[in-house]
Amino acid sequence: FSALLHVEELQMEVDIRHYDMDSAQLTPGGVYLILKVPGLAENRPSLLKGDKLYASTPGNLVEYEGYVHEVWKEEVHLRFADRFHESYLQGKTVYIRFTFNRVPLQLEHRAVELLFKNQVSCQQLAFPTDSTIAKIGRA
């Protein structure tokens, strides 16, 4: 199971990188910078509040980590470090690199680890008994 989770994570990384944007423009909107994301309404890419992405300007090796604060139909409202907000000039193009939230996968890895640690079989997992539930609950 653990190997399958690692393979799934690698595939998720490949999939999300298809949506990276080479010449995106951000629009100031209050305390946020707004990014128009084609396909967002169709969940391509799937972005949720709390997700992070990275922005860099051409010729600059520094990447700024930004967090999604609001998701609308075709745009996301982002918050970066104050330094990036202060230095960003409207109309300037940036490179956007998307990532995905690893927390669900980390929880899945932890669940698999607990199952093997407590010697729970696939049959017990699919058809748990009271004793199986008690065994897992002690972990």
Backbone as ProteinMPNN parsed JSONL, in Angstrom:
{"seq_chain_A": "FSALLHVEELQMEVDIRHYDMDSAQLTPGGVYLILKVPGLAENRPSLLKGDKLYASTPGNLVEYEGYVHEVWKEEVHLRFADRFHESYLQGKTVYIRFTFNRVPLQLEHRAVELLFKNQVSCQQLAFPTDSTIAKIGRA", "coords_chain_A": {"N_chain_A": [[0.822, -1.205, 0.0], [1.913, 1.233, 0.797], [3.85, 1.791, -1.154], [2.205, 2.222, -3.367], [0.932, 4.578, -2.583], [3.095, 6.334, -2.66], [3.663, 6.3, -5.403], [1.26, 7.358, -6.361], [1.449, 9.939, -5.295], [3.677, 10.949, -6.701], [2.574, 10.952, -9.285], [0.525, 12.817, -8.931], [2.037, 15.101, -8.558], [3.24, 15.366, -11.095], [0.908, 15.728, -12.613], [-0.211, 18.171, -11.601], [1.73, 20.005, -12.309], [1.343, 20.43, -15.001], [-0.263, 22.584, -15.2], [1.189, 24.825, -14.637], [2.076, 28.264, -15.07], [3.561, 30.239, -17.474], [3.698, 32.993, -18.162], [2.114, 34.736, -16.388], [-0.12, 37.257, -15.157], [-0.604, 39.28, -12.357], [-3.171, 40.855, -10.486], [-3.576, 43.59, -8.406], [-5.65, 43.509, -5.551], [-6.923, 44.843, -3.04], [-5.687, 43.516, -0.091], [-4.757, 41.359, -1.387], [-3.259, 39.574, -4.179], [-4.511, 38.997, -7.312], [-5.056, 36.22, -9.337], [-5.825, 35.171, -12.515], [-7.024, 32.09, -13.546], [-7.125, 29.962, -16.094], [-9.573, 27.491, -16.746], [-10.166, 26.938, -14.132], [-12.796, 26.919, -13.179], [-13.662, 24.445, -14.019], [-12.308, 22.791, -12.371], [-9.644, 22.437, -13.156], [-6.702, 23.618, -12.914], [-7.324, 21.977, -9.743], [-7.937, 23.958, -7.12], [-7.841, 24.907, -3.739], [-8.881, 26.773, -0.853], [-6.2, 27.698, 1.167], [-4.323, 26.178, -0.153], [-1.018, 26.186, -1.587], [1.133, 28.04, -3.774], [3.789, 28.948, -6.022], [5.566, 31.856, -6.986], [7.595, 33.52, -9.337], [9.747, 35.976, -10.779], [10.77, 36.745, -14.146], [14.165, 36.009, -14.775], [14.853, 36.052, -12.129], [15.914, 34.107, -9.485], [14.673, 33.666, -7.117], [11.913, 32.28, -5.503], [8.641, 33.038, -4.526], [6.507, 32.092, -1.96], [3.098, 31.605, -2.061], [-0.227, 31.8, -0.719], [-3.47, 30.469, -1.197], [-6.282, 32.329, -0.646], [-8.893, 32.919, -1.32], [-11.2, 31.417, -3.561], [-12.549, 31.847, -6.676], [-14.734, 31.696, -9.566], [-13.048, 31.872, -11.946], [-10.683, 32.81, -10.92], [-8.144, 33.253, -8.395], [-7.498, 34.472, -5.13], [-4.621, 35.615, -3.779], [-2.067, 35.547, -1.27], [1.088, 36.703, -0.581], [4.46, 37.004, 0.722], [5.028, 40.155, 2.311], [7.085, 41.584, 1.108], [7.087, 40.692, -1.566], [4.549, 41.589, -2.417], [4.895, 44.35, -2.174], [6.891, 44.849, -4.05], [5.877, 44.021, -6.453], [4.936, 44.947, -9.685], [2.113, 46.063, -11.324], [1.002, 44.396, -14.219], [3.399, 43.288, -14.806], [4.941, 40.269, -15.792], [4.829, 36.99, -14.349], [6.163, 33.817, -13.332], [4.276, 31.051, -12.525], [4.123, 28.408, -10.305], [2.427, 25.552, -9.586], [1.359, 23.632, -6.749], [0.368, 20.828, -4.699], [-1.725, 20.015, -1.905], [-0.195, 18.247, 0.599], [-1.065, 17.112, 2.947], [-3.401, 15.32, 3.114], [-2.274, 13.001, 1.886], [-0.16, 12.474, 3.633], [-1.6, 11.739, 5.888], [-2.781, 9.412, 4.917], [-0.494, 7.808, 4.54], [0.246, 7.558, 7.215], [-1.953, 6.134, 8.2], [-1.662, 3.667, 6.829], [0.771, 2.872, 7.898], [0.026, 2.498, 10.594], [-1.78, 0.377, 10.298], [-0.121, -1.739, 9.438], [1.649, -1.827, 11.579], [-0.03, -2.681, 13.612], [-0.696, -5.115, 12.675], [-2.939, -5.581, 10.946], [-5.006, -7.214, 8.739], [-5.927, -7.227, 5.207], [-8.471, -8.261, 4.931], [-9.507, -7.875, 7.5], [-9.503, -5.144, 7.507], [-11.328, -4.499, 5.481], [-13.62, -5.778, 6.429], [-14.213, -5.078, 9.322], [-14.076, -6.177, 12.736], [-15.281, -5.948, 16.143], [-13.049, -6.436, 17.764], [-10.946, -5.885, 15.996], [-11.306, -3.161, 15.548], [-10.862, -2.238, 18.134], [-8.174, -2.948, 18.382], [-6.917, -1.279, 16.496], [-7.651, 1.163, 17.528], [-6.075, 1.421, 19.824], [-3.642, 2.283, 18.966]], "CA_chain_A": [[0.0, 0.0, 0.0], [2.769, 2.406, 0.924], [4.456, 2.06, -2.466], [1.156, 2.796, -4.22], [0.744, 5.972, -2.173], [4.226, 7.104, -3.188], [3.46, 6.427, -6.849], [0.156, 8.305, -6.544], [1.964, 11.271, -5.0], [4.493, 11.351, -7.851], [1.68, 11.257, -10.4], [-0.158, 14.069, -8.614], [3.009, 16.171, -8.802], [3.324, 15.503, -12.555], [-0.369, 16.264, -13.106], [-0.42, 19.577, -11.242], [2.715, 20.841, -12.995], [0.829, 20.747, -16.344], [-0.998, 23.841, -15.122], [2.093, 25.947, -14.374], [1.835, 29.38, -15.987], [4.832, 30.884, -17.81], [3.645, 34.462, -18.215], [0.878, 35.151, -15.729], [-0.145, 38.605, -14.598], [-1.367, 39.393, -11.125], [-3.865, 42.12, -10.341], [-3.787, 43.933, -7.002], [-7.035, 43.558, -5.094], [-6.862, 45.003, -1.59], [-4.488, 42.889, 0.491], [-4.449, 40.176, -2.191], [-2.955, 39.641, -5.598], [-5.504, 38.14, -7.962], [-4.543, 35.482, -10.487], [-6.825, 34.505, -13.365], [-6.567, 30.738, -13.835], [-7.992, 29.306, -17.074], [-9.976, 26.13, -16.411], [-10.415, 26.796, -12.698], [-14.206, 26.579, -12.962], [-13.803, 23.003, -14.296], [-11.353, 22.12, -11.473], [-8.397, 22.151, -13.863], [-6.352, 22.769, -11.775], [-8.171, 22.034, -8.562], [-7.313, 24.775, -6.081], [-8.683, 25.106, -2.57], [-8.398, 27.73, 0.132], [-5.114, 27.12, 1.956], [-3.29, 25.616, -1.028], [0.048, 27.135, -1.864], [1.785, 28.039, -5.076], [5.024, 29.728, -6.006], [5.687, 32.842, -8.053], [8.922, 34.1, -9.543], [9.798, 36.888, -11.914], [11.81, 36.349, -15.111], [15.523, 36.402, -14.44], [15.035, 36.03, -10.683], [15.904, 32.727, -9.005], [13.897, 33.599, -5.878], [10.49, 31.952, -5.614], [7.843, 33.485, -3.386], [5.42, 31.177, -1.63], [1.824, 32.282, -1.878], [-1.319, 30.962, -0.249], [-4.797, 30.758, -1.732], [-7.203, 32.786, 0.402], [-10.249, 32.844, -1.86], [-11.306, 30.794, -4.884], [-13.727, 32.262, -7.422], [-14.905, 30.866, -10.767], [-11.879, 31.858, -12.842], [-9.544, 33.484, -10.319], [-7.831, 32.998, -6.994], [-6.94, 35.609, -4.409], [-3.398, 35.093, -3.185], [-1.296, 36.38, -0.351], [2.507, 36.368, -0.55], [5.205, 37.812, 1.683], [4.854, 41.587, 2.059], [8.147, 42.022, 0.196], [6.643, 40.441, -2.932], [3.429, 42.495, -2.699], [5.413, 45.714, -2.314], [7.755, 44.989, -5.224], [5.204, 43.611, -7.69], [4.402, 46.016, -10.52], [0.978, 45.571, -12.1], [1.302, 44.188, -15.625], [4.638, 42.516, -14.895], [4.636, 38.838, -15.869], [5.47, 36.108, -13.376], [6.033, 32.38, -13.538], [3.513, 30.45, -11.43], [4.302, 26.962, -10.157], [1.392, 25.011, -8.717], [1.649, 22.466, -5.924], [-0.854, 20.279, -4.112], [-1.68, 19.86, -0.459], [0.295, 16.906, 0.924], [-1.606, 16.633, 4.224], [-4.182, 14.076, 2.981], [-1.376, 11.876, 1.619], [0.558, 12.175, 4.872], [-2.54, 11.004, 6.745], [-2.921, 8.076, 4.342], [0.729, 7.08, 4.89], [0.162, 7.257, 8.647], [-2.953, 5.066, 8.366], [-1.054, 2.415, 6.369], [1.78, 2.525, 8.901], [-0.665, 1.971, 11.768], [-2.349, -0.932, 9.964], [0.939, -2.744, 9.45], [2.172, -1.894, 12.944], [-0.986, -3.447, 14.415], [-0.905, -6.374, 11.962], [-4.316, -5.664, 10.47], [-5.033, -7.769, 7.385], [-6.857, -6.586, 4.272], [-9.817, -8.753, 5.244], [-9.938, -7.185, 8.708], [-9.731, -3.749, 7.145], [-12.567, -4.429, 4.697], [-14.727, -6.275, 7.253], [-13.698, -5.0, 10.69], [-14.84, -6.675, 13.881], [-15.064, -5.105, 17.315], [-11.672, -6.608, 18.224], [-10.071, -5.178, 15.057], [-11.459, -1.73, 15.819], [-10.175, -1.983, 19.394], [-6.727, -3.069, 18.13], [-6.495, -0.061, 15.785], [-7.884, 2.282, 18.427], [-5.016, 1.516, 20.834], [-2.398, 2.798, 18.35]], "C_chain_A": [[0.86, 1.261, 0.0], [3.394, 2.784, -0.421], [3.44, 2.685, -3.419], [0.89, 4.256, -3.865], [1.872, 6.855, -2.691], [4.083, 7.32, -4.693], [2.342, 7.425, -7.141], [0.632, 9.738, -6.316], [2.828, 11.799, -6.154], [3.626, 11.734, -9.04], [0.931, 12.566, -10.168], [0.76, 15.26, -8.874], [3.149, 16.428, -10.309], [2.062, 16.179, -13.095], [-0.521, 17.751, -12.82], [0.543, 20.5, -11.983], [2.299, 21.172, -14.432], [0.14, 22.107, -16.369], [-0.122, 25.039, -14.795], [1.901, 27.003, -15.454], [3.137, 30.143, -16.207], [4.782, 32.401, -17.754], [2.305, 34.953, -17.663], [1.012, 36.593, -15.247], [-1.056, 38.601, -13.38], [-1.992, 40.78, -11.06], [-4.035, 42.425, -8.861], [-5.279, 44.034, -6.688], [-7.075, 43.634, -3.583], [-5.573, 44.414, -1.06], [-4.028, 41.688, -0.323], [-3.898, 40.555, -3.555], [-3.849, 38.606, -6.258], [-4.905, 37.531, -9.221], [-5.708, 34.854, -11.235], [-6.25, 33.157, -13.782], [-7.532, 30.092, -14.827], [-8.306, 27.871, -16.646], [-10.312, 25.919, -14.948], [-11.852, 26.385, -12.412], [-14.474, 25.088, -13.192], [-12.872, 22.17, -13.421], [-10.086, 21.669, -12.184], [-7.542, 23.401, -13.856], [-7.36, 22.916, -10.634], [-7.423, 22.803, -7.478], [-8.313, 25.016, -4.968], [-8.068, 26.161, -1.664], [-7.339, 27.03, 0.992], [-4.026, 26.471, 1.118], [-2.201, 26.665, -1.238], [0.563, 26.962, -3.282], [2.993, 28.952, -4.982], [5.053, 30.653, -7.205], [7.122, 33.325, -8.122], [8.87, 34.999, -10.77], [10.913, 36.443, -12.853], [13.182, 36.888, -14.699], [15.819, 36.396, -12.946], [14.912, 34.593, -10.196], [15.062, 32.547, -7.74], [12.438, 33.289, -6.2], [9.789, 32.42, -4.347], [6.674, 32.527, -3.191], [4.159, 31.997, -1.371], [0.754, 31.299, -1.455], [-2.631, 31.426, -0.85], [-5.7, 31.135, -0.564], [-8.658, 32.723, -0.047], [-10.185, 32.214, -3.246], [-12.624, 31.239, -5.498], [-13.792, 31.401, -8.678], [-13.639, 30.752, -11.592], [-10.651, 32.518, -12.232], [-9.373, 33.072, -8.865], [-7.206, 34.252, -6.402], [-5.8, 35.074, -3.557], [-2.771, 36.084, -2.228], [0.125, 35.832, -0.308], [3.158, 37.147, 0.593], [5.045, 39.284, 1.31], [5.872, 42.112, 1.056], [7.73, 41.832, -1.266], [5.515, 41.392, -3.312], [3.928, 43.913, -2.966], [6.212, 45.895, -3.602], [7.048, 44.651, -6.533], [4.624, 44.827, -8.405], [3.294, 45.447, -11.388], [1.342, 45.516, -13.581], [2.582, 43.398, -15.839], [4.279, 41.026, -14.92], [5.441, 38.056, -14.842], [5.274, 34.665, -13.813], [5.322, 31.814, -12.315], [3.72, 28.943, -11.457], [3.283, 26.46, -9.132], [1.904, 23.813, -7.925], [0.315, 21.912, -5.42], [-0.642, 20.096, -2.623], [-1.299, 18.423, -0.118], [-0.33, 16.327, 2.193], [-2.465, 15.381, 4.063], [-3.307, 12.845, 2.712], [-0.576, 11.491, 2.862], [-0.325, 11.381, 5.829], [-2.743, 9.573, 6.234], [-1.685, 7.219, 4.657], [0.702, 6.664, 6.363], [-0.827, 6.124, 8.898], [-2.376, 3.712, 7.959], [-0.021, 1.94, 7.382], [1.131, 1.909, 10.142], [-1.266, 0.595, 11.503], [-1.282, -2.023, 10.021], [1.529, -2.924, 10.846], [1.28, -2.773, 13.829], [-1.387, -4.759, 13.748], [-2.379, -6.59, 11.589], [-4.285, -6.147, 9.029], [-6.017, -6.991, 6.514], [-8.298, -7.01, 4.574], [-10.356, -8.042, 6.491], [-10.238, -5.714, 8.427], [-11.059, -3.59, 6.413], [-13.795, -4.819, 5.523], [-14.297, -6.265, 8.722], [-14.665, -5.602, 11.714], [-14.578, -5.739, 15.05], [-13.621, -5.215, 17.811], [-10.671, -5.902, 17.312], [-10.112, -3.683, 15.332], [-10.744, -1.368, 17.121], [-8.663, -2.03, 19.218], [-6.199, -1.801, 17.467], [-6.618, 1.141, 16.721], [-6.811, 2.462, 19.478], [-3.756, 2.163, 20.277], [-2.188, 4.264, 18.64]], "O_chain_A": [[0.57, 2.227, -0.706], [3.455, 3.961, -0.776], [3.782, 3.581, -4.191], [0.649, 5.077, -4.75], [1.637, 7.988, -3.112], [4.356, 8.412, -5.192], [2.455, 8.241, -8.056], [0.259, 10.645, -7.059], [2.715, 12.965, -6.533], [3.902, 12.718, -9.725], [0.725, 13.338, -11.105], [0.314, 16.303, -9.353], [3.174, 17.58, -10.743], [2.137, 17.083, -13.927], [-0.917, 18.513, -13.702], [0.209, 21.653, -12.256], [2.845, 22.103, -15.025], [-0.023, 22.709, -17.431], [-0.625, 26.158, -14.685], [1.603, 26.684, -16.604], [3.746, 30.635, -15.257], [5.752, 33.029, -17.331], [1.482, 35.51, -18.388], [2.11, 37.076, -14.969], [-2.129, 37.997, -13.382], [-1.406, 41.757, -11.524], [-4.584, 41.604, -8.126], [-6.058, 44.577, -7.47], [-7.241, 42.617, -2.91], [-4.487, 44.766, -1.521], [-3.021, 41.063, 0.01], [-4.045, 41.685, -4.02], [-3.928, 37.465, -5.803], [-4.326, 38.226, -10.055], [-6.487, 34.095, -10.658], [-5.137, 33.079, -14.303], [-8.64, 29.714, -14.448], [-7.414, 27.129, -16.234], [-10.707, 24.818, -14.562], [-12.102, 25.591, -11.506], [-15.411, 24.533, -12.619], [-12.662, 20.986, -13.685], [-9.52, 20.629, -11.846], [-7.675, 24.204, -14.78], [-8.14, 23.868, -10.588], [-6.394, 22.345, -6.981], [-9.486, 25.295, -5.219], [-6.863, 26.405, -1.715], [-7.553, 25.92, 1.48], [-2.923, 26.233, 1.611], [-2.432, 27.865, -1.087], [0.445, 25.901, -3.894], [3.19, 29.642, -3.982], [4.624, 30.289, -8.3], [7.78, 33.514, -7.099], [8.057, 34.804, -11.673], [11.889, 35.834, -12.415], [13.332, 38.052, -14.33], [16.939, 36.708, -12.543], [13.91, 33.931, -10.466], [14.77, 31.422, -7.337], [11.814, 33.935, -7.043], [10.285, 32.222, -3.238], [5.952, 32.199, -4.133], [4.154, 32.94, -0.58], [0.813, 30.115, -1.788], [-2.873, 32.624, -0.996], [-5.865, 30.367, 0.383], [-9.552, 32.496, 0.768], [-9.244, 32.445, -4.005], [-13.688, 31.035, -4.914], [-12.993, 30.479, -8.839], [-13.202, 29.645, -11.905], [-9.673, 32.766, -12.938], [-10.305, 32.615, -8.204], [-6.487, 34.991, -7.075], [-5.992, 34.191, -2.722], [-2.928, 37.297, -2.365], [0.34, 34.652, -0.036], [2.482, 37.859, 1.337], [4.94, 39.621, 0.131], [5.558, 42.985, 0.246], [7.983, 42.696, -2.106], [5.519, 41.945, -4.411], [3.442, 44.592, -3.871], [6.21, 46.981, -4.182], [7.562, 44.959, -7.609], [3.913, 45.633, -7.806], [3.5, 44.467, -12.103], [1.912, 46.459, -14.13], [2.825, 42.893, -16.935], [3.42, 40.577, -14.161], [6.573, 38.408, -14.511], [4.35, 34.338, -14.558], [5.733, 32.078, -11.184], [3.523, 28.289, -12.48], [3.278, 26.884, -7.976], [2.777, 23.078, -8.385], [-0.741, 22.48, -5.696], [0.492, 20.031, -2.147], [-2.0, 17.487, -0.501], [-0.134, 15.146, 2.48], [-2.272, 14.434, 4.826], [-3.569, 11.77, 3.25], [-0.343, 10.307, 3.11], [0.145, 10.461, 6.499], [-2.861, 8.637, 7.025], [-1.815, 6.044, 4.999], [1.092, 5.548, 6.707], [-0.567, 5.246, 9.721], [-2.575, 2.719, 8.658], [0.054, 0.751, 7.691], [1.627, 0.918, 10.679], [-1.262, -0.263, 12.386], [-1.509, -3.096, 10.581], [1.868, -4.038, 11.245], [1.771, -3.512, 14.683], [-2.31, -5.434, 14.202], [-2.97, -7.63, 11.878], [-3.611, -5.553, 8.189], [-6.826, -6.207, 7.009], [-9.225, -6.205, 4.479], [-11.523, -7.654, 6.531], [-11.125, -5.122, 9.043], [-11.822, -2.664, 6.688], [-14.876, -4.26, 5.34], [-14.046, -7.321, 9.302], [-15.886, -5.539, 11.569], [-13.746, -4.837, 14.954], [-13.03, -4.22, 18.229], [-9.662, -5.38, 17.786], [-9.076, -3.018, 15.346], [-10.097, -0.324, 17.209], [-7.943, -1.244, 19.834], [-5.138, -1.304, 17.845], [-5.771, 2.035, 16.699], [-6.646, 3.57, 19.987], [-2.881, 2.555, 21.048], [-1.197, 4.845, 18.198]]}, "name": "protein", "num_of_chains": 1, "seq": "FSALLHVEELQMEVDIRHYDMDSAQLTPGGVYLILKVPGLAENRPSLLKGDKLYASTPGNLVEYEGYVHEVWKEEVHLRFADRFHESYLQGKTVYIRFTFNRVPLQLEHRAVELLFKNQVSCQQLAFPTDSTIAKIGRA"}
